Each structure stands twice: as structure tokens, then as C-alpha cells.
Amino acid sequence: MFKMSGEDDEPEPDNEFAVVILCHHLLLCCYKIKYTGGNSPPDCGSFDGETGIGDPGGECKRCPLNQFGSDENGSNA
């Protein structure tokens, strides 16, 4: 649900609106311990979706933590 501005500048709840995506940029991050919120930085991160910086770092597509099934419920770690 999103809050949209109403006529009286009061937010109105709405469940849909139209948008045009102008840019899509892939970012990846990995936490060795399950992320529970907060401001802690990831152990490894990639701003281009290709090369990870940190631990383990390196080429994201070859990273075993970026493979389906590497985390709970069959997702990527």
C-alpha cells in the first residue's frame, strides 16, 4: 500500500498507481549472519552486480553464495 497526496494534502491510502521505470541498477549484498535490520554493512557488496567487494569478494556470478539453494528456502545467500 502506498500513500498518495490527496486534494487537501492529506495522504490517501491507495493500492495502485502508474509509473515508468527510467533506470534499473542491480546491487548485490551478502551478510554472513542473517540480516535483522539496522545499519550494519554487508560482509560483501557489489554496486555493479558483477564484482563483489569484501568477504568473499570476487566475481558474483561464480560466487557459491549467489547460487539458488545456498540459503534457507532455496534462495541465494
mmCIF file of the N, C-alpha and C atoms, coordinates in Angstrom:
data_MODEL
# 
_entry.id   MODEL 
# 
loop_
_atom_site.group_PDB 
_atom_site.id 
_atom_site.type_symbol 
_atom_site.label_atom_id 
_atom_site.label_alt_id 
_atom_site.label_comp_id 
_atom_site.label_asym_id 
_atom_site.label_entity_id 
_atom_site.label_seq_id 
_atom_site.pdbx_PDB_ins_code 
_atom_site.Cartn_x 
_atom_site.Cartn_y 
_atom_site.Cartn_z 
_atom_site.occupancy 
_atom_site.B_iso_or_equiv 
_atom_site.pdbx_formal_charge 
_atom_site.auth_seq_id 
_atom_site.auth_comp_id 
_atom_site.auth_asym_id 
_atom_site.auth_atom_id 
_atom_site.pdbx_PDB_model_num 
ATOM 1   N N  . MET A 1 1  ? 0.845  -1.170  0.000   1.00 0.00 ? 1  MET A N  1 
ATOM 2   C CA . MET A 1 1  ? 0.000  0.000   0.000   1.00 0.00 ? 1  MET A CA 1 
ATOM 3   C C  . MET A 1 1  ? 0.893  1.236   0.000   1.00 0.00 ? 1  MET A C  1 
ATOM 4   N N  . PHE A 1 2  ? 0.485  2.227   -0.749  1.00 0.00 ? 2  PHE A N  1 
ATOM 5   C CA . PHE A 1 2  ? 1.219  3.471   -0.838  1.00 0.00 ? 2  PHE A CA 1 
ATOM 6   C C  . PHE A 1 2  ? 0.323  4.603   -0.390  1.00 0.00 ? 2  PHE A C  1 
ATOM 7   N N  . LYS A 1 3  ? 0.903  5.662   0.115   1.00 0.00 ? 3  LYS A N  1 
ATOM 8   C CA . LYS A 1 3  ? 0.126  6.842   0.473   1.00 0.00 ? 3  LYS A CA 1 
ATOM 9   C C  . LYS A 1 3  ? 0.357  7.900   -0.582  1.00 0.00 ? 3  LYS A C  1 
ATOM 10  N N  . MET A 1 4  ? -0.722 8.339   -1.203  1.00 0.00 ? 4  MET A N  1 
ATOM 11  C CA . MET A 1 4  ? -0.661 9.353   -2.239  1.00 0.00 ? 4  MET A CA 1 
ATOM 12  C C  . MET A 1 4  ? -1.227 10.649  -1.669  1.00 0.00 ? 4  MET A C  1 
ATOM 13  N N  . SER A 1 5  ? -0.741 11.790  -2.148  1.00 0.00 ? 5  SER A N  1 
ATOM 14  C CA . SER A 1 5  ? -1.280 13.066  -1.690  1.00 0.00 ? 5  SER A CA 1 
ATOM 15  C C  . SER A 1 5  ? -2.704 13.247  -2.189  1.00 0.00 ? 5  SER A C  1 
ATOM 16  N N  . GLY A 1 6  ? -3.567 13.679  -1.305  1.00 0.00 ? 6  GLY A N  1 
ATOM 17  C CA . GLY A 1 6  ? -4.946 13.955  -1.670  1.00 0.00 ? 6  GLY A CA 1 
ATOM 18  C C  . GLY A 1 6  ? -5.120 15.416  -2.024  1.00 0.00 ? 6  GLY A C  1 
ATOM 19  N N  . GLU A 1 7  ? -6.352 15.805  -2.271  1.00 0.00 ? 7  GLU A N  1 
ATOM 20  C CA . GLU A 1 7  ? -6.620 17.187  -2.653  1.00 0.00 ? 7  GLU A CA 1 
ATOM 21  C C  . GLU A 1 7  ? -6.288 18.162  -1.534  1.00 0.00 ? 7  GLU A C  1 
ATOM 22  N N  . ASP A 1 8  ? -6.474 17.750  -0.299  1.00 0.00 ? 8  ASP A N  1 
ATOM 23  C CA . ASP A 1 8  ? -6.220 18.625  0.842   1.00 0.00 ? 8  ASP A CA 1 
ATOM 24  C C  . ASP A 1 8  ? -4.850 18.365  1.467   1.00 0.00 ? 8  ASP A C  1 
ATOM 25  N N  . ASP A 1 9  ? -3.937 17.824  0.685   1.00 0.00 ? 9  ASP A N  1 
ATOM 26  C CA . ASP A 1 9  ? -2.608 17.446  1.158   1.00 0.00 ? 9  ASP A CA 1 
ATOM 27  C C  . ASP A 1 9  ? -2.639 16.423  2.280   1.00 0.00 ? 9  ASP A C  1 
ATOM 28  N N  . GLU A 1 10 ? -3.754 15.765  2.440   1.00 0.00 ? 10 GLU A N  1 
ATOM 29  C CA . GLU A 1 10 ? -3.860 14.662  3.384   1.00 0.00 ? 10 GLU A CA 1 
ATOM 30  C C  . GLU A 1 10 ? -3.583 13.379  2.612   1.00 0.00 ? 10 GLU A C  1 
ATOM 31  N N  . PRO A 1 11 ? -2.737 12.504  3.125   1.00 0.00 ? 11 PRO A N  1 
ATOM 32  C CA . PRO A 1 11 ? -2.448 11.251  2.411   1.00 0.00 ? 11 PRO A CA 1 
ATOM 33  C C  . PRO A 1 11 ? -3.695 10.371  2.302   1.00 0.00 ? 11 PRO A C  1 
ATOM 34  N N  . GLU A 1 12 ? -3.875 9.782   1.135   1.00 0.00 ? 12 GLU A N  1 
ATOM 35  C CA . GLU A 1 12 ? -4.960 8.842   0.908   1.00 0.00 ? 12 GLU A CA 1 
ATOM 36  C C  . GLU A 1 12 ? -4.370 7.471   0.648   1.00 0.00 ? 12 GLU A C  1 
ATOM 37  N N  . PRO A 1 13 ? -4.856 6.429   1.344   1.00 0.00 ? 13 PRO A N  1 
ATOM 38  C CA . PRO A 1 13 ? -4.349 5.093   1.036   1.00 0.00 ? 13 PRO A CA 1 
ATOM 39  C C  . PRO A 1 13 ? -4.799 4.651   -0.350  1.00 0.00 ? 13 PRO A C  1 
ATOM 40  N N  . ASP A 1 14 ? -3.898 4.040   -1.085  1.00 0.00 ? 14 ASP A N  1 
ATOM 41  C CA . ASP A 1 14 ? -4.216 3.560   -2.419  1.00 0.00 ? 14 ASP A CA 1 
ATOM 42  C C  . ASP A 1 14 ? -3.397 2.292   -2.646  1.00 0.00 ? 14 ASP A C  1 
ATOM 43  N N  . ASN A 1 15 ? -3.884 1.394   -3.478  1.00 0.00 ? 15 ASN A N  1 
ATOM 44  C CA . ASN A 1 15 ? -3.151 0.161   -3.681  1.00 0.00 ? 15 ASN A CA 1 
ATOM 45  C C  . ASN A 1 15 ? -2.548 0.040   -5.071  1.00 0.00 ? 15 ASN A C  1 
ATOM 46  N N  . GLU A 1 16 ? -2.660 1.056   -5.897  1.00 0.00 ? 16 GLU A N  1 
ATOM 47  C CA . GLU A 1 16 ? -2.006 1.013   -7.197  1.00 0.00 ? 16 GLU A CA 1 
ATOM 48  C C  . GLU A 1 16 ? -1.823 2.407   -7.762  1.00 0.00 ? 16 GLU A C  1 
ATOM 49  N N  . PHE A 1 17 ? -0.799 2.547   -8.586  1.00 0.00 ? 17 PHE A N  1 
ATOM 50  C CA . PHE A 1 17 ? -0.558 3.774   -9.324  1.00 0.00 ? 17 PHE A CA 1 
ATOM 51  C C  . PHE A 1 17 ? 0.347  3.438   -10.502 1.00 0.00 ? 17 PHE A C  1 
ATOM 52  N N  . ALA A 1 18 ? 0.368  4.271   -11.495 1.00 0.00 ? 18 ALA A N  1 
ATOM 53  C CA . ALA A 1 18 ? 1.142  4.015   -12.707 1.00 0.00 ? 18 ALA A CA 1 
ATOM 54  C C  . ALA A 1 18 ? 2.488  4.717   -12.610 1.00 0.00 ? 18 ALA A C  1 
ATOM 55  N N  . VAL A 1 19 ? 3.542  4.016   -13.028 1.00 0.00 ? 19 VAL A N  1 
ATOM 56  C CA . VAL A 1 19 ? 4.885  4.589   -13.045 1.00 0.00 ? 19 VAL A CA 1 
ATOM 57  C C  . VAL A 1 19 ? 5.603  4.159   -14.314 1.00 0.00 ? 19 VAL A C  1 
ATOM 58  N N  . VAL A 1 20 ? 6.664  4.856   -14.640 1.00 0.00 ? 20 VAL A N  1 
ATOM 59  C CA . VAL A 1 20 ? 7.559  4.479   -15.725 1.00 0.00 ? 20 VAL A CA 1 
ATOM 60  C C  . VAL A 1 20 ? 8.940  4.327   -15.109 1.00 0.00 ? 20 VAL A C  1 
ATOM 61  N N  . ILE A 1 21 ? 9.545  3.143   -15.213 1.00 0.00 ? 21 ILE A N  1 
ATOM 62  C CA . ILE A 1 21 ? 10.883 2.911   -14.672 1.00 0.00 ? 21 ILE A CA 1 
ATOM 63  C C  . ILE A 1 21 ? 11.892 3.480   -15.656 1.00 0.00 ? 21 ILE A C  1 
ATOM 64  N N  . LEU A 1 22 ? 12.664 4.456   -15.191 1.00 0.00 ? 22 LEU A N  1 
ATOM 65  C CA . LEU A 1 22 ? 13.634 5.112   -16.053 1.00 0.00 ? 22 LEU A CA 1 
ATOM 66  C C  . LEU A 1 22 ? 14.997 4.445   -16.011 1.00 0.00 ? 22 LEU A C  1 
ATOM 67  N N  . CYS A 1 23 ? 15.317 3.813   -14.907 1.00 0.00 ? 23 CYS A N  1 
ATOM 68  C CA . CYS A 1 23 ? 16.631 3.196   -14.770 1.00 0.00 ? 23 CYS A CA 1 
ATOM 69  C C  . CYS A 1 23 ? 16.537 2.031   -13.801 1.00 0.00 ? 23 CYS A C  1 
ATOM 70  N N  . HIS A 1 24 ? 17.218 0.943   -14.105 1.00 0.00 ? 24 HIS A N  1 
ATOM 71  C CA . HIS A 1 24 ? 17.291 -0.215  -13.221 1.00 0.00 ? 24 HIS A CA 1 
ATOM 72  C C  . HIS A 1 24 ? 18.759 -0.518  -13.012 1.00 0.00 ? 24 HIS A C  1 
ATOM 73  N N  . HIS A 1 25 ? 19.163 -0.635  -11.757 1.00 0.00 ? 25 HIS A N  1 
ATOM 74  C CA . HIS A 1 25 ? 20.576 -0.860  -11.454 1.00 0.00 ? 25 HIS A CA 1 
ATOM 75  C C  . HIS A 1 25 ? 20.669 -1.988  -10.437 1.00 0.00 ? 25 HIS A C  1 
ATOM 76  N N  . LEU A 1 26 ? 21.343 -3.074  -10.795 1.00 0.00 ? 26 LEU A N  1 
ATOM 77  C CA . LEU A 1 26 ? 21.470 -4.234  -9.937  1.00 0.00 ? 26 LEU A CA 1 
ATOM 78  C C  . LEU A 1 26 ? 22.521 -4.003  -8.858  1.00 0.00 ? 26 LEU A C  1 
ATOM 79  N N  . LEU A 1 27 ? 22.141 -4.200  -7.604  1.00 0.00 ? 27 LEU A N  1 
ATOM 80  C CA . LEU A 1 27 ? 23.051 -4.166  -6.466  1.00 0.00 ? 27 LEU A CA 1 
ATOM 81  C C  . LEU A 1 27 ? 22.947 -5.508  -5.762  1.00 0.00 ? 27 LEU A C  1 
ATOM 82  N N  . LEU A 1 28 ? 24.053 -6.021  -5.267  1.00 0.00 ? 28 LEU A N  1 
ATOM 83  C CA . LEU A 1 28 ? 24.050 -7.267  -4.522  1.00 0.00 ? 28 LEU A CA 1 
ATOM 84  C C  . LEU A 1 28 ? 24.739 -7.052  -3.182  1.00 0.00 ? 28 LEU A C  1 
ATOM 85  N N  . CYS A 1 29 ? 24.276 -7.783  -2.151  1.00 0.00 ? 29 CYS A N  1 
ATOM 86  C CA . CYS A 1 29 ? 24.953 -7.741  -0.864  1.00 0.00 ? 29 CYS A CA 1 
ATOM 87  C C  . CYS A 1 29 ? 24.770 -9.081  -0.167  1.00 0.00 ? 29 CYS A C  1 
ATOM 88  N N  . CYS A 1 30 ? 25.712 -9.403  0.704   1.00 0.00 ? 30 CYS A N  1 
ATOM 89  C CA . CYS A 1 30 ? 25.690 -10.674 1.411   1.00 0.00 ? 30 CYS A CA 1 
ATOM 90  C C  . CYS A 1 30 ? 26.084 -10.454 2.867   1.00 0.00 ? 30 CYS A C  1 
ATOM 91  N N  . TYR A 1 31 ? 25.301 -10.999 3.758   1.00 0.00 ? 31 TYR A N  1 
ATOM 92  C CA . TYR A 1 31 ? 25.589 -10.977 5.190   1.00 0.00 ? 31 TYR A CA 1 
ATOM 93  C C  . TYR A 1 31 ? 25.887 -12.401 5.635   1.00 0.00 ? 31 TYR A C  1 
ATOM 94  N N  . LYS A 1 32 ? 26.986 -12.603 6.372   1.00 0.00 ? 32 LYS A N  1 
ATOM 95  C CA . LYS A 1 32 ? 27.319 -13.941 6.864   1.00 0.00 ? 32 LYS A CA 1 
ATOM 96  C C  . LYS A 1 32 ? 26.332 -14.393 7.935   1.00 0.00 ? 32 LYS A C  1 
ATOM 97  N N  . ILE A 1 33 ? 25.848 -13.441 8.729   1.00 0.00 ? 33 ILE A N  1 
ATOM 98  C CA . ILE A 1 33 ? 24.824 -13.710 9.741   1.00 0.00 ? 33 ILE A CA 1 
ATOM 99  C C  . ILE A 1 33 ? 23.530 -13.097 9.226   1.00 0.00 ? 33 ILE A C  1 
ATOM 100 N N  . LYS A 1 34 ? 22.404 -13.793 9.405   1.00 0.00 ? 34 LYS A N  1 
ATOM 101 C CA . LYS A 1 34 ? 21.115 -13.339 8.870   1.00 0.00 ? 34 LYS A CA 1 
ATOM 102 C C  . LYS A 1 34 ? 20.853 -11.874 9.220   1.00 0.00 ? 34 LYS A C  1 
ATOM 103 N N  . TYR A 1 35 ? 20.529 -11.073 8.209   1.00 0.00 ? 35 TYR A N  1 
ATOM 104 C CA . TYR A 1 35 ? 20.266 -9.646  8.383   1.00 0.00 ? 35 TYR A CA 1 
ATOM 105 C C  . TYR A 1 35 ? 18.970 -9.450  9.140   1.00 0.00 ? 35 TYR A C  1 
ATOM 106 N N  . THR A 1 36 ? 19.024 -8.657  10.206  1.00 0.00 ? 36 THR A N  1 
ATOM 107 C CA . THR A 1 36 ? 17.831 -8.407  11.019  1.00 0.00 ? 36 THR A CA 1 
ATOM 108 C C  . THR A 1 36 ? 17.487 -6.930  11.080  1.00 0.00 ? 36 THR A C  1 
ATOM 109 N N  . GLY A 1 37 ? 18.074 -6.140  10.212  1.00 0.00 ? 37 GLY A N  1 
ATOM 110 C CA . GLY A 1 37 ? 17.809 -4.710  10.191  1.00 0.00 ? 37 GLY A CA 1 
ATOM 111 C C  . GLY A 1 37 ? 18.980 -3.947  10.792  1.00 0.00 ? 37 GLY A C  1 
ATOM 112 N N  . GLY A 1 38 ? 18.838 -2.647  10.834  1.00 0.00 ? 38 GLY A N  1 
ATOM 113 C CA . GLY A 1 38 ? 19.895 -1.823  11.399  1.00 0.00 ? 38 GLY A CA 1 
ATOM 114 C C  . GLY A 1 38 ? 20.810 -1.267  10.338  1.00 0.00 ? 38 GLY A C  1 
ATOM 115 N N  . ASN A 1 39 ? 21.918 -0.714  10.796  1.00 0.00 ? 39 ASN A N  1 
ATOM 116 C CA . ASN A 1 39 ? 22.850 -0.030  9.899   1.00 0.00 ? 39 ASN A CA 1 
ATOM 117 C C  . ASN A 1 39 ? 24.150 -0.784  9.677   1.00 0.00 ? 39 ASN A C  1 
ATOM 118 N N  . SER A 1 40 ? 24.193 -2.051  10.007  1.00 0.00 ? 40 SER A N  1 
ATOM 119 C CA . SER A 1 40 ? 25.431 -2.799  9.820   1.00 0.00 ? 40 SER A CA 1 
ATOM 120 C C  . SER A 1 40 ? 25.677 -3.044  8.332   1.00 0.00 ? 40 SER A C  1 
ATOM 121 N N  . PRO A 1 41 ? 26.909 -2.808  7.874   1.00 0.00 ? 41 PRO A N  1 
ATOM 122 C CA . PRO A 1 41 ? 27.207 -3.009  6.453   1.00 0.00 ? 41 PRO A CA 1 
ATOM 123 C C  . PRO A 1 41 ? 27.265 -4.498  6.121   1.00 0.00 ? 41 PRO A C  1 
ATOM 124 N N  . PRO A 1 42 ? 27.021 -4.867  4.864   1.00 0.00 ? 42 PRO A N  1 
ATOM 125 C CA . PRO A 1 42 ? 27.130 -6.271  4.468   1.00 0.00 ? 42 PRO A CA 1 
ATOM 126 C C  . PRO A 1 42 ? 28.588 -6.723  4.499   1.00 0.00 ? 42 PRO A C  1 
ATOM 127 N N  . ASP A 1 43 ? 28.787 -8.035  4.598   1.00 0.00 ? 43 ASP A N  1 
ATOM 128 C CA . ASP A 1 43 ? 30.145 -8.585  4.547   1.00 0.00 ? 43 ASP A CA 1 
ATOM 129 C C  . ASP A 1 43 ? 30.721 -8.463  3.146   1.00 0.00 ? 43 ASP A C  1 
ATOM 130 N N  . CYS A 1 44 ? 29.859 -8.560  2.143   1.00 0.00 ? 44 CYS A N  1 
ATOM 131 C CA . CYS A 1 44 ? 30.283 -8.426  0.755   1.00 0.00 ? 44 CYS A CA 1 
ATOM 132 C C  . CYS A 1 44 ? 29.206 -7.651  0.003   1.00 0.00 ? 44 CYS A C  1 
ATOM 133 N N  . GLY A 1 45 ? 29.607 -6.756  -0.869  1.00 0.00 ? 45 GLY A N  1 
ATOM 134 C CA . GLY A 1 45 ? 28.642 -5.981  -1.634  1.00 0.00 ? 45 GLY A CA 1 
ATOM 135 C C  . GLY A 1 45 ? 29.135 -5.677  -3.030  1.00 0.00 ? 45 GLY A C  1 
ATOM 136 N N  . SER A 1 46 ? 28.192 -5.500  -3.950  1.00 0.00 ? 46 SER A N  1 
ATOM 137 C CA . SER A 1 46 ? 28.531 -5.183  -5.329  1.00 0.00 ? 46 SER A CA 1 
ATOM 138 C C  . SER A 1 46 ? 27.622 -4.062  -5.819  1.00 0.00 ? 46 SER A C  1 
ATOM 139 N N  . PHE A 1 47 ? 28.235 -2.956  -6.239  1.00 0.00 ? 47 PHE A N  1 
ATOM 140 C CA . PHE A 1 47 ? 27.462 -1.833  -6.763  1.00 0.00 ? 47 PHE A CA 1 
ATOM 141 C C  . PHE A 1 47 ? 27.145 -1.975  -8.243  1.00 0.00 ? 47 PHE A C  1 
ATOM 142 N N  . ASP A 1 48 ? 27.789 -2.934  -8.916  1.00 0.00 ? 48 ASP A N  1 
ATOM 143 C CA . ASP A 1 48 ? 27.518 -3.138  -10.337 1.00 0.00 ? 48 ASP A CA 1 
ATOM 144 C C  . ASP A 1 48 ? 26.864 -4.492  -10.624 1.00 0.00 ? 48 ASP A C  1 
ATOM 145 N N  . GLY A 1 49 ? 26.655 -5.316  -9.576  1.00 0.00 ? 49 GLY A N  1 
ATOM 146 C CA . GLY A 1 49 ? 26.039 -6.623  -9.762  1.00 0.00 ? 49 GLY A CA 1 
ATOM 147 C C  . GLY A 1 49 ? 26.959 -7.643  -10.399 1.00 0.00 ? 49 GLY A C  1 
ATOM 148 N N  . GLU A 1 50 ? 28.234 -7.301  -10.536 1.00 0.00 ? 50 GLU A N  1 
ATOM 149 C CA . GLU A 1 50 ? 29.190 -8.198  -11.187 1.00 0.00 ? 50 GLU A CA 1 
ATOM 150 C C  . GLU A 1 50 ? 30.388 -8.545  -10.319 1.00 0.00 ? 50 GLU A C  1 
ATOM 151 N N  . THR A 1 51 ? 30.927 -7.573  -9.594  1.00 0.00 ? 51 THR A N  1 
ATOM 152 C CA . THR A 1 51 ? 32.124 -7.795  -8.793  1.00 0.00 ? 51 THR A CA 1 
ATOM 153 C C  . THR A 1 51 ? 31.860 -7.435  -7.335  1.00 0.00 ? 51 THR A C  1 
ATOM 154 N N  . GLY A 1 52 ? 32.013 -8.423  -6.460  1.00 0.00 ? 52 GLY A N  1 
ATOM 155 C CA . GLY A 1 52 ? 31.804 -8.212  -5.039  1.00 0.00 ? 52 GLY A CA 1 
ATOM 156 C C  . GLY A 1 52 ? 33.048 -7.678  -4.361  1.00 0.00 ? 52 GLY A C  1 
ATOM 157 N N  . ILE A 1 53 ? 32.835 -6.776  -3.398  1.00 0.00 ? 53 ILE A N  1 
ATOM 158 C CA . ILE A 1 53 ? 33.926 -6.203  -2.620  1.00 0.00 ? 53 ILE A CA 1 
ATOM 159 C C  . ILE A 1 53 ? 33.683 -6.585  -1.168  1.00 0.00 ? 53 ILE A C  1 
ATOM 160 N N  . GLY A 1 54 ? 34.646 -7.204  -0.546  1.00 0.00 ? 54 GLY A N  1 
ATOM 161 C CA . GLY A 1 54 ? 34.514 -7.642  0.839   1.00 0.00 ? 54 GLY A CA 1 
ATOM 162 C C  . GLY A 1 54 ? 34.833 -9.122  0.944   1.00 0.00 ? 54 GLY A C  1 
ATOM 163 N N  . ASP A 1 55 ? 34.115 -9.805  1.834   1.00 0.00 ? 55 ASP A N  1 
ATOM 164 C CA . ASP A 1 55 ? 34.361 -11.227 2.077   1.00 0.00 ? 55 ASP A CA 1 
ATOM 165 C C  . ASP A 1 55 ? 33.120 -12.022 1.708   1.00 0.00 ? 55 ASP A C  1 
ATOM 166 N N  . PRO A 1 56 ? 33.090 -12.826 0.656   1.00 0.00 ? 56 PRO A N  1 
ATOM 167 C CA . PRO A 1 56 ? 34.236 -13.405 -0.026  1.00 0.00 ? 56 PRO A CA 1 
ATOM 168 C C  . PRO A 1 56 ? 34.778 -12.571 -1.179  1.00 0.00 ? 56 PRO A C  1 
ATOM 169 N N  . GLY A 1 57 ? 34.029 -11.633 -1.734  1.00 0.00 ? 57 GLY A N  1 
ATOM 170 C CA . GLY A 1 57 ? 34.526 -10.816 -2.839  1.00 0.00 ? 57 GLY A CA 1 
ATOM 171 C C  . GLY A 1 57 ? 34.700 -11.613 -4.117  1.00 0.00 ? 57 GLY A C  1 
ATOM 172 N N  . GLY A 1 58 ? 34.986 -10.906 -5.200  1.00 0.00 ? 58 GLY A N  1 
ATOM 173 C CA . GLY A 1 58 ? 35.235 -11.569 -6.482  1.00 0.00 ? 58 GLY A CA 1 
ATOM 174 C C  . GLY A 1 58 ? 34.059 -11.493 -7.426  1.00 0.00 ? 58 GLY A C  1 
ATOM 175 N N  . GLU A 1 59 ? 34.055 -12.370 -8.402  1.00 0.00 ? 59 GLU A N  1 
ATOM 176 C CA . GLU A 1 59 ? 33.049 -12.386 -9.463  1.00 0.00 ? 59 GLU A CA 1 
ATOM 177 C C  . GLU A 1 59 ? 31.725 -12.954 -8.923  1.00 0.00 ? 59 GLU A C  1 
ATOM 178 N N  . CYS A 1 60 ? 30.681 -12.141 -8.918  1.00 0.00 ? 60 CYS A N  1 
ATOM 179 C CA . CYS A 1 60 ? 29.396 -12.517 -8.311  1.00 0.00 ? 60 CYS A CA 1 
ATOM 180 C C  . CYS A 1 60 ? 28.767 -13.751 -8.960  1.00 0.00 ? 60 CYS A C  1 
ATOM 181 N N  . LYS A 1 61 ? 28.844 -13.866 -10.289 1.00 0.00 ? 61 LYS A N  1 
ATOM 182 C CA . LYS A 1 61 ? 28.170 -14.988 -10.945 1.00 0.00 ? 61 LYS A CA 1 
ATOM 183 C C  . LYS A 1 61 ? 28.818 -16.325 -10.603 1.00 0.00 ? 61 LYS A C  1 
ATOM 184 N N  . ARG A 1 62 ? 30.055 -16.329 -10.149 1.00 0.00 ? 62 ARG A N  1 
ATOM 185 C CA . ARG A 1 62 ? 30.741 -17.565 -9.771  1.00 0.00 ? 62 ARG A CA 1 
ATOM 186 C C  . ARG A 1 62 ? 30.718 -17.817 -8.256  1.00 0.00 ? 62 ARG A C  1 
ATOM 187 N N  . CYS A 1 63 ? 30.220 -16.872 -7.491  1.00 0.00 ? 63 CYS A N  1 
ATOM 188 C CA . CYS A 1 63 ? 30.216 -16.984 -6.034  1.00 0.00 ? 63 CYS A CA 1 
ATOM 189 C C  . CYS A 1 63 ? 29.220 -18.062 -5.588  1.00 0.00 ? 63 CYS A C  1 
ATOM 190 N N  . PRO A 1 64 ? 29.647 -19.005 -4.741  1.00 0.00 ? 64 PRO A N  1 
ATOM 191 C CA . PRO A 1 64 ? 28.729 -20.043 -4.271  1.00 0.00 ? 64 PRO A CA 1 
ATOM 192 C C  . PRO A 1 64 ? 27.584 -19.485 -3.427  1.00 0.00 ? 64 PRO A C  1 
ATOM 193 N N  . LEU A 1 65 ? 27.761 -18.301 -2.845  1.00 0.00 ? 65 LEU A N  1 
ATOM 194 C CA . LEU A 1 65 ? 26.694 -17.690 -2.047  1.00 0.00 ? 65 LEU A CA 1 
ATOM 195 C C  . LEU A 1 65 ? 25.643 -17.004 -2.919  1.00 0.00 ? 65 LEU A C  1 
ATOM 196 N N  . ASN A 1 66 ? 25.909 -16.866 -4.218  1.00 0.00 ? 66 ASN A N  1 
ATOM 197 C CA . ASN A 1 66 ? 24.963 -16.248 -5.145  1.00 0.00 ? 66 ASN A CA 1 
ATOM 198 C C  . ASN A 1 66 ? 24.237 -17.295 -5.988  1.00 0.00 ? 66 ASN A C  1 
ATOM 199 N N  . GLN A 1 67 ? 24.214 -18.527 -5.525  1.00 0.00 ? 67 GLN A N  1 
ATOM 200 C CA . GLN A 1 67 ? 23.545 -19.610 -6.242  1.00 0.00 ? 67 GLN A CA 1 
ATOM 201 C C  . GLN A 1 67 ? 22.236 -19.963 -5.546  1.00 0.00 ? 67 GLN A C  1 
ATOM 202 N N  . PHE A 1 68 ? 21.212 -20.292 -6.328  1.00 0.00 ? 68 PHE A N  1 
ATOM 203 C CA . PHE A 1 68 ? 19.946 -20.731 -5.737  1.00 0.00 ? 68 PHE A CA 1 
ATOM 204 C C  . PHE A 1 68 ? 20.195 -21.949 -4.866  1.00 0.00 ? 68 PHE A C  1 
ATOM 205 N N  . GLY A 1 69 ? 19.608 -21.929 -3.680  1.00 0.00 ? 69 GLY A N  1 
ATOM 206 C CA . GLY A 1 69 ? 19.760 -23.052 -2.759  1.00 0.00 ? 69 GLY A CA 1 
ATOM 207 C C  . GLY A 1 69 ? 20.880 -22.860 -1.764  1.00 0.00 ? 69 GLY A C  1 
ATOM 208 N N  . SER A 1 70 ? 21.639 -21.748 -1.851  1.00 0.00 ? 70 SER A N  1 
ATOM 209 C CA . SER A 1 70 ? 22.734 -21.524 -0.917  1.00 0.00 ? 70 SER A CA 1 
ATOM 210 C C  . SER A 1 70 ? 22.268 -20.974 0.429   1.00 0.00 ? 70 SER A C  1 
ATOM 211 N N  . ASP A 1 71 ? 20.975 -20.649 0.540   1.00 0.00 ? 71 ASP A N  1 
ATOM 212 C CA . ASP A 1 71 ? 20.424 -20.145 1.809   1.00 0.00 ? 71 ASP A CA 1 
ATOM 213 C C  . ASP A 1 71 ? 19.099 -20.847 2.086   1.00 0.00 ? 71 ASP A C  1 
ATOM 214 N N  . GLU A 1 72 ? 18.482 -20.498 3.168   1.00 0.00 ? 72 GLU A N  1 
ATOM 215 C CA . GLU A 1 72 ? 17.229 -21.142 3.567   1.00 0.00 ? 72 GLU A CA 1 
ATOM 216 C C  . GLU A 1 72 ? 16.129 -20.943 2.512   1.00 0.00 ? 72 GLU A C  1 
ATOM 217 N N  . ASN A 1 73 ? 15.238 -21.876 2.423   1.00 0.00 ? 73 ASN A N  1 
ATOM 218 C CA . ASN A 1 73 ? 14.115 -21.848 1.485   1.00 0.00 ? 73 ASN A CA 1 
ATOM 219 C C  . ASN A 1 73 ? 14.557 -21.836 0.020   1.00 0.00 ? 73 ASN A C  1 
ATOM 220 N N  . GLY A 1 74 ? 15.767 -22.274 -0.277  1.00 0.00 ? 74 GLY A N  1 
ATOM 221 C CA . GLY A 1 74 ? 16.216 -22.363 -1.660  1.00 0.00 ? 74 GLY A CA 1 
ATOM 222 C C  . GLY A 1 74 ? 16.646 -21.056 -2.277  1.00 0.00 ? 74 GLY A C  1 
ATOM 223 N N  . SER A 1 75 ? 16.742 -19.990 -1.480  1.00 0.00 ? 75 SER A N  1 
ATOM 224 C CA . SER A 1 75 ? 17.129 -18.700 -2.027  1.00 0.00 ? 75 SER A CA 1 
ATOM 225 C C  . SER A 1 75 ? 18.640 -18.545 -2.082  1.00 0.00 ? 75 SER A C  1 
ATOM 226 N N  . ASN A 1 76 ? 19.103 -17.405 -2.576  1.00 0.00 ? 76 ASN A N  1 
ATOM 227 C CA . ASN A 1 76 ? 20.530 -17.089 -2.611  1.00 0.00 ? 76 ASN A CA 1 
ATOM 228 C C  . ASN A 1 76 ? 20.949 -16.557 -1.240  1.00 0.00 ? 76 ASN A C  1 
ATOM 229 N N  . ALA A 1 77 ? 22.124 -16.949 -0.774  1.00 0.00 ? 77 ALA A N  1 
ATOM 230 C CA . ALA A 1 77 ? 22.627 -16.427 0.488   1.00 0.00 ? 77 ALA A CA 1 
ATOM 231 C C  . ALA A 1 77 ? 22.951 -14.951 0.342   1.00 0.00 ? 77 ALA A C  1 
# 
